[in-house]
Amino acid sequence: MLLFRSEETVRQWCRANGVPRRPVLDLDQLWYLATTWYENRLTVESRRPGPDEMVEIFARIGLEGPFWDPKADRW
């Protein structure tokens, strides 16, 4: 994970490193994703969300499309 100051710095970094730009999350989205994804991590019942749960979590914070589809075979 990389943190950037702005969309422009993302574009500059991608250009400078020859990396295609991927979806970007803001800090609020990242915080929600992390706290939802790992909410039960310290319990005996801890488990990774299933594919349908992942899609639901991603959609709640506006992360949609092939990149965020755990069932897609490419992004």
C-alpha positions in Angstrom: 0.0 0.0 0.0 1.2 3.4 -0.9 -0.1 6.7 0.5 -0.1 9.8 -1.7 -0.9 13.4 -1.1 -3.1 13.9 -4.2 -4.4 12.3 -7.4 -1.7 14.2 -9.3 1.1 12.6 -7.2 -0.5 9.2 -7.9 -0.3 10.0 -11.7 3.3 11.2 -11.4 4.4 8.2 -9.4 2.8 5.8 -11.8 4.3 7.6 -14.8 7.8 7.7 -13.2 7.7 4.0 -12.3 6.0 2.7 -15.4 3.1 1.3 -13.4 -0.5 1.4 -14.6 -2.8 3.5 -12.4 -5.1 1.3 -10.3 -8.1 2.3 -8.2 -7.4 4.7 -5.4 -9.1 4.8 -2.0 -9.3 7.9 0.2 -8.5 7.6 3.9 -12.2 7.3 5.0 -12.7 4.4 2.6 -9.5 2.7 3.7 -10.4 3.0 7.4 -13.9 1.6 6.8 -12.4 -1.3 4.7 -9.8 -2.1 7.4 -12.1 -2.0 10.3 -14.8 -4.0 8.6 -12.4 -6.6 7.1 -10.7 -7.2 10.4 -13.5 -6.6 12.8 -13.4 -10.2 14.2 -9.7 -10.9 13.7 -9.1 -11.4 17.5 -11.9 -13.8 18.0 -12.0 -17.6 17.8 -14.5 -17.3 14.9 -12.1 -15.1 12.9 -12.3 -15.7 9.2 -11.8 -13.9 6.0 -14.9 -12.5 4.4 -16.3 -14.7 1.6 -16.5 -13.4 -2.0 -20.1 -12.3 -1.7 -19.3 -10.5 1.6 -16.3 -8.9 0.0 -18.5 -7.5 -2.9 -20.9 -6.1 -0.3 -18.2 -4.5 1.8 -16.6 -2.9 -1.3 -19.9 -1.7 -2.6 -20.8 0.0 0.7 -17.8 2.3 0.2 -18.2 2.8 -3.5 -15.6 0.3 -4.7 -17.1 -1.3 -7.7 -15.9 -2.7 -11.0 -13.7 -5.6 -12.1 -10.8 -4.6 -9.9 -12.9 -5.1 -6.8 -14.6 -8.3 -7.9 -13.1 -11.2 -6.0 -14.6 -13.6 -8.6 -13.0 -11.9 -11.6 -9.9 -13.6 -13.0 -8.3 -10.3 -14.1 -8.3 -6.7 -13.3 
